[in-house]
Amino acid sequence: MATIIKKTSRGILPKTRAMRYGYSNARVRAMRGLLLKQSALEDMVRVGSVDGMAELLQKTDYKLDLAGVSMAYKGSHMIDAAVSRNFARTIRKLMKITPESDRGALRALLIRWDLLNLKTLLHARRLKKSYEEVRPHLFAVGGFTEEDFKRIMKAEDTMLLKELKKTELGARMVSLSSLSASRRKAMQQTYAEAMRSPAATILQDNAIDTYIYLFSDNALAEIGSEVRDIRKMLKKEADAKNIMIIERLKKHNAAKGKIEASLIKGGTLSASTIQRIIEAKDLSAVVSAVKSHFPKLELKSEGKAGLTQLEIALEKSVAAQRVSAFHRSVLSICVILGFLFLKEEEMNNLRKIAKGKEFNMKESEVRETLVLV
């Protein structure tokens, strides 16, 4: 018998909410306990090699994932592949325990990964990488299938769009049928700008990022007010990306018009705030301009800090909001979605540590890049 969800003007009744989310939220909070502790990440930073890091991961939830990739990949590629498998396994588990009526919200968030996969594929094509080289960096968790990955990688430049349209994601990107009129116009403009690029770079990074945030936000908006905090976090991610776009282009003395045209859509920064960032003479002034958007933003040694330090500080500020949202959420789909963000941070940290070891970075330098939640 189907469960009838009782609603009031304020949403789902508390008793019904407990029935709907009690099991899934309890499972997710238990999964939160399996995330790597700061001490475990610290041990991996201190160990001398990627192989040593892998040995430590053998004692964690990544054991099965490492066993499945250790023969095919070495070094940081092995860690990337294990992380990819672990994340896909986690998503399958989350999808299984999420109430059926709320799985659309989880799928909406996974649109981000479809588009990030697309960005990775396009970068790999530009660099003439093989499918085998790029596979460890792909996450089969959304609408792309393994066959989709292969077809997009192997397609001729002139056939790339045709192959993309065959995918679930590509069909949505082309039709834009699920978007409001104003957002459809913004997306069409973005798509038109991207199409002016050479065939091998059909969708530029900022165009893909625009799709990420507008598509995800639009899909989540259909869920309702329940996911308001999750939507806010996505907008904060877009804001952080735009701040870094501005600062990097300023470093190359780009004109104001070029900077504004390069920004991705989907954030919350007002025109006046963007203008303040563009006009800021140093990073201290940038922090001052965006402090109201990122209350947890802390940039140590602002006078000496560079763009890498600013990017890490922004990541940490967004992560702090993610943790807060996870712990504030009770009997809600947001507990599940919030956990997904925390898992992403863990994956990013593992990949940073592995790359740091391959590039012989100092422990202190690797540690500085980590976003601990």
Secondary structure by P-SEA (a helix, b strand, c coil): cbbbbbbccccccaaaaaaacaaaaaaaaaaaaacccaaaaaaaaacccaaaaaaaaccccaaaaaaaccccccaaaaaaaaaaaaaaaaaaaaaaaccccaaaaaaaaaaaaaaaaaaaaaaaaaaccccccccccccccccccaaaaaaaaaccccaaaaaaaacaaaaaaaacccccaaaaaaaaaaaaaaaaccccccccaaaaaaaaaaaaaaaaaaacccaaaaaaaaaaaaaaaaaaaaaaaaaacccaaaaaaaccccccccaaaaaaaaacccaaaaaaacccccccccccccccccaaaaaaaaaaaaaaaaaaaaaaccccaaaaaaaaaaaaaaaaaaaaaaaaaaacccaaaaaaacccc
